Amino acid sequence: MNRQTGSKVSPYPLGGAAIPVLLKATAMALILSVFLLFVAALVLYFTAVPEKIAPYLVFGISLAAILWGSSFAGRKIGTRGWINGGIVGILYVVIMLAIGLLVLDNFAFNWNFIVKIFLGFVFGAVGGMWGVNN
């Protein structure tokens, strides 16, 4: 392995400094989603927008937050954007599902759960690749 000094590629699979960046990116995505969900709740409350679009708003806000957080991680780490962004996406989904378990007691390990984890990884990977290339 012939690596130049100062190269962004780390010899570790996730990079020595990647874990704090991944946690910060996940926290930033969660904070953004809480803010955007609060704005969406205000819009639903004060306008005539039907409440039946609320699940779609939550889904869109979550995907946007994952893209933003994973893009931040990819930009800061500078390499392996797909895996680092995917990790941010999975962490985001797992934390949101854990918070949901605190509010609701009904949890089933079914296709819905698997699809959420998969989409979190995919959108995180896309955001991470975007962040590395920006």
Buried (B, 14 or more C-beta within 10 A) or exposed (E): EEEEEEEEEBEEEBBEEBEEBBBBBBBBBBEBBEEBBEEBEEEBEEEEEEEEEBEEBBEEBBBBBBBBBBBBBBBBBBBBBBBBBBBBBBBBBBBBBEEEEEEEEEEEEEEEEEEBBBBBBBBBBBBBBBBBEE
